[in-house]
Every structure is written in structure tokens, then in C-alpha cells.
Amino acid sequence: MANPIKVIGIGPGSPDYLLPAAVTAVAQCQVLVGSPRAMALFDIQDKEIHSLNGNLEAALQFLRNRDRSKTVGVLVSGDPGFYSLLSYLRRNLEEELEVIPGLSSLQVAFARLGLPWQDACLLSLHGRPLATLLPYLEERKPMGLLIDSRMKAGELAKLMGAYGSFRVHICRNLTYPEETIRTLTPEQLAEESNLGNAVVVIIPDD
Ligand SMILES: C[S@@+](CC[C@H](N)C(=O)[O-])C[C@H]1O[C@@H](n2cnc3c(N)ncnc32)[C@H](O)[C@@H]1O
């Protein structure tokens, strides 16, 4: 039987937040699929590398046509079960996948803020409109958001304005030496231009 593809969570980026189980899983792979940022965490000298450059179709073709005698690992950021390539692979590959969990960027963000995340709504704004947040703003729920480079801070601030007062935490480059955590009012958020590689935690004021 072919080796199952391993979908390996690498955590938010620093080796300190990489699970030993992920290091072991990568060591067992002959072939790795992932971004250069993900590869940089591992010793890949003896591996066959397929770089992930955002072209999901190409990655899928590569996996479908792979040499099934070799163990293949797909490296994904954070936890595979939270808005990663795992959903796409499950929809498109009719075969077993072995999932190695990782720490999600949102877990680290809530930890940095010293806040529990059990009651928070955890969402992704990748390719989704800001209006996705409306029901949660209306209910004044704590929120943890994955954002992409198209996120307009000013529009988010404007949207929040209609639902009372909130604090907004911008958690950028988590676990990297250049990590920053900033707490802003919606008015201050409106002045931001590019939030970068960040998650946003929104907490309603009491
Ligand atoms: C495709 S999603 C993957 C989420 C991932 N599966 C997880 O559990 O964190 C990528 C988004 O995760 C967030 N992210 C990933 N690594 C991060 C980091 N080191 N610092 C801040 N945000 C990060 C950003 O919002 C980024 O746009």
C-alpha cells in the first residue's frame, strides 16, 4: 500500500514553536512540498523539494503524479486543521492523509495577550468579505481573525464603529524576532496602512 501523504503543521514560524512530532515526520519524508519559509525550518539536504508558490492546482498535480514508493510531506503553516491546504487536499485527493498538528497562529496570539480563546469566534478573512464579521460584531463576540494582504484596516475600523467600542490587537510576525503586538482603538486602526503577516484579535469593551 502507498505511504499516506503527511500534512504537517509547522506552527507560526519559529523553530521554538515547532512540535518535535513535526520534525520526526519530516525526517521520515523523502519528498517535501511547501513554501521556502516552511522548508527553512528543517534539514532538507537529502530531500526532493517541490516549492509551493500559491499554485494549488500544480501542487495537486504533483501529489497525484508522485512516486508512491516515497513518503511525501506537505508543510503548512500553523495547524493543518485551521484554514490550511488540508481542506483543499481532502476535497481533491481521494486517499488517506496523515495529519500532524501544529500550533495555530491564533493560539499563540491569544497566549501573547494572556486571554482564553474558548469563547472566541475564530475566522479567516482570506478571500472573504469584511461583512462576514457583521453577526459577530453585532453579538459583541471576542474574535480571532486570520487576515490577508488585501485587508483594509480603515474599512474594518469603520464597520466596527457601528457596534460599540472594541479593542483591536494586531499580532504581527508571531514567534519571529520581529514579532510585534499592538493594541489599538478602532480610530487608531483606521490610520494603519498595511498590517502585514498578522492576526487580529478583537475584544469588545465591557
Ligand atoms: C493560510 S492562513 C494559515 C493559518 C494557519 N493554518 C494557522 O493555524 O495559523 C495564513 C494566515 O495565518 C496568519 N499567520 C500565520 N503565521 C503567522 C505569524 N507568524 N504571525 C502572525 N500571523 C500569522 C496570517 O493571518 C496569515 O495570513
The ligand as an ORCA input file, in Angstrom:
! r2SCAN-3c Opt
* xyz 0 1
  C      -3.371     30.456      5.160
  S      -3.569     31.051      6.780
  C      -2.950     29.698      7.661
  C      -3.354     29.659      9.111
  C      -2.687     28.513      9.860
  N      -3.201     27.239      9.450
  C      -2.773     28.653     11.379
  O      -3.300     27.739     12.035
  O      -2.270     29.664     11.898
  C      -2.261     32.223      6.874
  C      -2.567     33.327      7.858
  O      -2.190     32.917      9.180
  C      -1.732     34.029      9.919
  N      -0.341     33.771     10.322
  C       0.413     32.689     10.005
  N       1.630     32.767     10.595
  C       1.630     33.921     11.304
  C       2.597     34.564     12.148
  N       3.806     34.032     12.379
  N       2.260     35.750     12.717
  C       1.048     36.301     12.513
  N       0.098     35.735     11.724
  C       0.388     34.566     11.136
  C      -1.854     35.262      8.997
  O      -3.125     35.858      9.217
  C      -1.782     34.611      7.627
  O      -2.355     35.415      6.632
*
